[in-house]
Amino acid sequence: MLPKGVGVLYAKRKRLIEWQRQIELLHIFVNP
């Protein structure tokens, strides 16, 4: 069982990576 803090950090990191991927896709879409 992971400590609560680690789980929160992991969730935030995962969300950040997803955000960056979305932004990258958006840039590719806007600037072909």
N, CA, C and O atoms as a Tripos MOL2 file, in Angstrom:
@<TRIPOS>MOLECULE
protein
  128   127    32     0     0
PROTEIN
NO_CHARGES

@<TRIPOS>ATOM
      1 N           0.8540   -1.2000    0.0000 N.3       1 MET1
      2 CA          0.0000    0.0000    0.0000 C.3       1 MET1
      3 C           0.8900    1.2510    0.0000 C.2       1 MET1
      4 O           1.7700    1.4020    0.8480 O.2       1 MET1
      5 N           0.6470    2.1260   -0.9520 N.am      2 LEU2
      6 CA          1.4390    3.3580   -1.0360 C.3       2 LEU2
      7 C           0.9130    4.4060   -0.0600 C.2       2 LEU2
      8 O          -0.2850    4.4440    0.2230 O.2       2 LEU2
      9 N           1.7960    5.2550    0.4560 N.am      3 PRO3
     10 CA          1.3440    6.3920    1.2740 C.3       3 PRO3
     11 C           0.4430    7.3100    0.4520 C.2       3 PRO3
     12 O           0.5610    7.3870   -0.7700 O.2       3 PRO3
     13 N          -0.4470    7.9950    1.1380 N.am      4 LYS4
     14 CA         -1.4240    8.8510    0.4530 C.3       4 LYS4
     15 C          -0.7330    9.9210   -0.3900 C.2       4 LYS4
     16 O          -1.1440   10.1910   -1.5190 O.2       4 LYS4
     17 N           0.3170   10.5280    0.1630 N.am      5 GLY5
     18 CA          1.0330   11.5930   -0.5480 C.3       5 GLY5
     19 C           1.5820   11.1240   -1.8850 C.2       5 GLY5
     20 O           1.5320   11.8470   -2.8800 O.2       5 GLY5
     21 N           2.1110    9.8970   -1.8970 N.am      6 VAL6
     22 CA          2.6870    9.3580   -3.1320 C.3       6 VAL6
     23 C           1.5930    9.1870   -4.1830 C.2       6 VAL6
     24 O           1.7990    9.4930   -5.3580 O.2       6 VAL6
     25 N           0.4280    8.6950   -3.7560 N.am      7 GLY7
     26 CA         -0.6880    8.5180   -4.6850 C.3       7 GLY7
     27 C          -1.1240    9.8390   -5.2950 C.2       7 GLY7
     28 O          -1.4080    9.9190   -6.4900 O.2       7 GLY7
     29 N          -1.1730   10.8730   -4.4650 N.am      8 VAL8
     30 CA         -1.5700   12.2010   -4.9540 C.3       8 VAL8
     31 C          -0.5480   12.7180   -5.9620 C.2       8 VAL8
     32 O          -0.9100   13.2330   -7.0190 O.2       8 VAL8
     33 N           0.7350   12.5750   -5.6220 N.am      9 LEU9
     34 CA          1.7940   13.0260   -6.5360 C.3       9 LEU9
     35 C           1.7050   12.2870   -7.8630 C.2       9 LEU9
     36 O           1.8490   12.8890   -8.9270 O.2       9 LEU9
     37 N           1.4660   10.9780   -7.7970 N.am     10 TYR10
     38 CA          1.3850   10.1640   -9.0130 C.3      10 TYR10
     39 C           0.2130   10.6080   -9.8760 C.2      10 TYR10
     40 O           0.3340   10.7050  -11.0970 O.2      10 TYR10
     41 N          -0.9320   10.8810   -9.2300 N.am     11 ALA11
     42 CA         -2.1190   11.3260   -9.9650 C.3      11 ALA11
     43 C          -1.8590   12.6730  -10.6370 C.2      11 ALA11
     44 O          -2.2300   12.8820  -11.7920 O.2      11 ALA11
     45 N          -1.2190   13.5820   -9.9040 N.am     12 LYS12
     46 CA         -0.9150   14.9020  -10.4740 C.3      12 LYS12
     47 C           0.0270   14.7680  -11.6630 C.2      12 LYS12
     48 O          -0.1620   15.4120  -12.6950 O.2      12 LYS12
     49 N           1.0530   13.9160  -11.5040 N.am     13 ARG13
     50 CA          2.0340   13.7120  -12.5690 C.3      13 ARG13
     51 C           1.3600   13.1290  -13.8050 C.2      13 ARG13
     52 O           1.6390   13.5410  -14.9310 O.2      13 ARG13
     53 N           0.4740   12.1700  -13.5810 N.am     14 LYS14
     54 CA         -0.2340   11.5230  -14.6860 C.3      14 LYS14
     55 C          -1.0820   12.5560  -15.4330 C.2      14 LYS14
     56 O          -1.1110   12.5820  -16.6630 O.2      14 LYS14
     57 N          -1.7690   13.4060  -14.6660 N.am     15 ARG15
     58 CA         -2.6180   14.4370  -15.2650 C.3      15 ARG15
     59 C          -1.7740   15.4130  -16.0750 C.2      15 ARG15
     60 O          -2.1630   15.8290  -17.1670 O.2      15 ARG15
     61 N          -0.6070   15.7750  -15.5260 N.am     16 LEU16
     62 CA          0.3000   16.7030  -16.2040 C.3      16 LEU16
     63 C           0.7620   16.1210  -17.5350 C.2      16 LEU16
     64 O           0.7800   16.8150  -18.5510 O.2      16 LEU16
     65 N           1.1370   14.8340  -17.5230 N.am     17 ILE17
     66 CA          1.5920   14.1790  -18.7610 C.3      17 ILE17
     67 C           0.4560   14.1650  -19.7820 C.2      17 ILE17
     68 O           0.6850   14.4150  -20.9660 O.2      17 ILE17
     69 N          -0.7650   13.8740  -19.3340 N.am     18 GLU18
     70 CA         -1.9150   13.8610  -20.2470 C.3      18 GLU18
     71 C          -2.1400   15.2480  -20.8390 C.2      18 GLU18
     72 O          -2.4140   15.3830  -22.0310 O.2      18 GLU18
     73 N          -2.0230   16.2780  -20.0010 N.am     19 TRP19
     74 CA         -2.1830   17.6620  -20.4550 C.3      19 TRP19
     75 C          -1.1580   18.0030  -21.5290 C.2      19 TRP19
     76 O          -1.4920   18.5700  -22.5690 O.2      19 TRP19
     77 N           0.1240   17.6400  -21.2540 N.am     20 GLN20
     78 CA          1.1940   17.9410  -22.2080 C.3      20 GLN20
     79 C           0.9250   17.2560  -23.5450 C.2      20 GLN20
     80 O           1.1650   17.8440  -24.6000 O.2      20 GLN20
     81 N           0.4260   16.0140  -23.5100 N.am     21 ARG21
     82 CA          0.1320   15.2850  -24.7360 C.3      21 ARG21
     83 C          -0.9900   15.9900  -25.5020 C.2      21 ARG21
     84 O          -0.9230   16.1280  -26.7230 O.2      21 ARG21
     85 N          -2.0200   16.4330  -24.7770 N.am     22 GLN22
     86 CA         -3.1320   17.1550  -25.4090 C.3      22 GLN22
     87 C          -2.6230   18.4200  -26.0950 C.2      22 GLN22
     88 O          -2.9950   18.7120  -27.2310 O.2      22 GLN22
     89 N          -1.7680   19.1680  -25.3930 N.am     23 ILE23
     90 CA         -1.2330   20.4210  -25.9380 C.3      23 ILE23
     91 C          -0.3840   20.1400  -27.1740 C.2      23 ILE23
     92 O          -0.4630   20.8690  -28.1630 O.2      23 ILE23
     93 N           0.4330   19.0780  -27.1190 N.am     24 GLU24
     94 CA          1.2620   18.7150  -28.2730 C.3      24 GLU24
     95 C           0.3810   18.3900  -29.4730 C.2      24 GLU24
     96 O           0.6540   18.8400  -30.5860 O.2      24 GLU24
     97 N          -0.6710   17.6120  -29.2530 N.am     25 LEU25
     98 CA         -1.5900   17.2620  -30.3380 C.3      25 LEU25
     99 C          -2.2390   18.5250  -30.9010 C.2      25 LEU25
    100 O          -2.4100   18.6540  -32.1130 O.2      25 LEU25
    101 N          -2.5980   19.4520  -30.0190 N.am     26 LEU26
    102 CA         -3.2230   20.6970  -30.4430 C.3      26 LEU26
    103 C          -2.2680   21.5050  -31.3090 C.2      26 LEU26
    104 O          -2.6740   22.0570  -32.3320 O.2      26 LEU26
    105 N          -0.9910   21.5800  -30.9050 N.am     27 HIS27
    106 CA          0.0090   22.3200  -31.6850 C.3      27 HIS27
    107 C           0.1760   21.6980  -33.0650 C.2      27 HIS27
    108 O           0.2710   22.4110  -34.0640 O.2      27 HIS27
    109 N           0.2130   20.3700  -33.1220 N.am     28 ILE28
    110 CA          0.3560   19.6820  -34.4130 C.3      28 ILE28
    111 C          -0.8680   19.9790  -35.2780 C.2      28 ILE28
    112 O          -0.7530   20.1840  -36.4860 O.2      28 ILE28
    113 N          -2.0340   20.0000  -34.6470 N.am     29 PHE29
    114 CA         -3.2820   20.2300  -35.3760 C.3      29 PHE29
    115 C          -3.3550   21.6640  -35.9030 C.2      29 PHE29
    116 O          -3.7990   21.8980  -37.0270 O.2      29 PHE29
    117 N          -2.9110   22.6280  -35.0760 N.am     30 VAL30
    118 CA         -2.9840   24.0470  -35.4480 C.3      30 VAL30
    119 C          -1.8820   24.4050  -36.4420 C.2      30 VAL30
    120 O          -2.1140   25.1760  -37.3740 O.2      30 VAL30
    121 N          -0.6820   23.8490  -36.2470 N.am     31 ASN31
    122 CA          0.4580   24.1580  -37.1250 C.3      31 ASN31
    123 C           0.8830   22.9040  -37.8950 C.2      31 ASN31
    124 O           1.7880   22.1910  -37.4610 O.2      31 ASN31
    125 N           0.2440   22.6340  -39.0190 N.am     32 PRO32
    126 CA          0.5770   21.4230  -39.7700 C.3      32 PRO32
    127 C           1.9530   21.5160  -40.4260 C.2      32 PRO32
    128 O           2.3830   20.5760  -41.0950 O.2      32 PRO32
@<TRIPOS>BOND
     1     1     2 1
     2     2     3 1
     3     3     4 2
     4     3     5 am
     5     5     6 1
     6     6     7 1
     7     7     8 2
     8     7     9 am
     9     9    10 1
    10    10    11 1
    11    11    12 2
    12    11    13 am
    13    13    14 1
    14    14    15 1
    15    15    16 2
    16    15    17 am
    17    17    18 1
    18    18    19 1
    19    19    20 2
    20    19    21 am
    21    21    22 1
    22    22    23 1
    23    23    24 2
    24    23    25 am
    25    25    26 1
    26    26    27 1
    27    27    28 2
    28    27    29 am
    29    29    30 1
    30    30    31 1
    31    31    32 2
    32    31    33 am
    33    33    34 1
    34    34    35 1
    35    35    36 2
    36    35    37 am
    37    37    38 1
    38    38    39 1
    39    39    40 2
    40    39    41 am
    41    41    42 1
    42    42    43 1
    43    43    44 2
    44    43    45 am
    45    45    46 1
    46    46    47 1
    47    47    48 2
    48    47    49 am
    49    49    50 1
    50    50    51 1
    51    51    52 2
    52    51    53 am
    53    53    54 1
    54    54    55 1
    55    55    56 2
    56    55    57 am
    57    57    58 1
    58    58    59 1
    59    59    60 2
    60    59    61 am
    61    61    62 1
    62    62    63 1
    63    63    64 2
    64    63    65 am
    65    65    66 1
    66    66    67 1
    67    67    68 2
    68    67    69 am
    69    69    70 1
    70    70    71 1
    71    71    72 2
    72    71    73 am
    73    73    74 1
    74    74    75 1
    75    75    76 2
    76    75    77 am
    77    77    78 1
    78    78    79 1
    79    79    80 2
    80    79    81 am
    81    81    82 1
    82    82    83 1
    83    83    84 2
    84    83    85 am
    85    85    86 1
    86    86    87 1
    87    87    88 2
    88    87    89 am
    89    89    90 1
    90    90    91 1
    91    91    92 2
    92    91    93 am
    93    93    94 1
    94    94    95 1
    95    95    96 2
    96    95    97 am
    97    97    98 1
    98    98    99 1
    99    99   100 2
   100    99   101 am
   101   101   102 1
   102   102   103 1
   103   103   104 2
   104   103   105 am
   105   105   106 1
   106   106   107 1
   107   107   108 2
   108   107   109 am
   109   109   110 1
   110   110   111 1
   111   111   112 2
   112   111   113 am
   113   113   114 1
   114   114   115 1
   115   115   116 2
   116   115   117 am
   117   117   118 1
   118   118   119 1
   119   119   120 2
   120   119   121 am
   121   121   122 1
   122   122   123 1
   123   123   124 2
   124   123   125 am
   125   125   126 1
   126   126   127 1
   127   127   128 2
@<TRIPOS>SUBSTRUCTURE
     1 MET1         2 RESIDUE 1 A MET
     2 LEU2         6 RESIDUE 1 A LEU
     3 PRO3        10 RESIDUE 1 A PRO
     4 LYS4        14 RESIDUE 1 A LYS
     5 GLY5        18 RESIDUE 1 A GLY
     6 VAL6        22 RESIDUE 1 A VAL
     7 GLY7        26 RESIDUE 1 A GLY
     8 VAL8        30 RESIDUE 1 A VAL
     9 LEU9        34 RESIDUE 1 A LEU
    10 TYR10       38 RESIDUE 1 A TYR
    11 ALA11       42 RESIDUE 1 A ALA
    12 LYS12       46 RESIDUE 1 A LYS
    13 ARG13       50 RESIDUE 1 A ARG
    14 LYS14       54 RESIDUE 1 A LYS
    15 ARG15       58 RESIDUE 1 A ARG
    16 LEU16       62 RESIDUE 1 A LEU
    17 ILE17       66 RESIDUE 1 A ILE
    18 GLU18       70 RESIDUE 1 A GLU
    19 TRP19       74 RESIDUE 1 A TRP
    20 GLN20       78 RESIDUE 1 A GLN
    21 ARG21       82 RESIDUE 1 A ARG
    22 GLN22       86 RESIDUE 1 A GLN
    23 ILE23       90 RESIDUE 1 A ILE
    24 GLU24       94 RESIDUE 1 A GLU
    25 LEU25       98 RESIDUE 1 A LEU
    26 LEU26      102 RESIDUE 1 A LEU
    27 HIS27      106 RESIDUE 1 A HIS
    28 ILE28      110 RESIDUE 1 A ILE
    29 PHE29      114 RESIDUE 1 A PHE
    30 VAL30      118 RESIDUE 1 A VAL
    31 ASN31      122 RESIDUE 1 A ASN
    32 PRO32      126 RESIDUE 1 A PRO
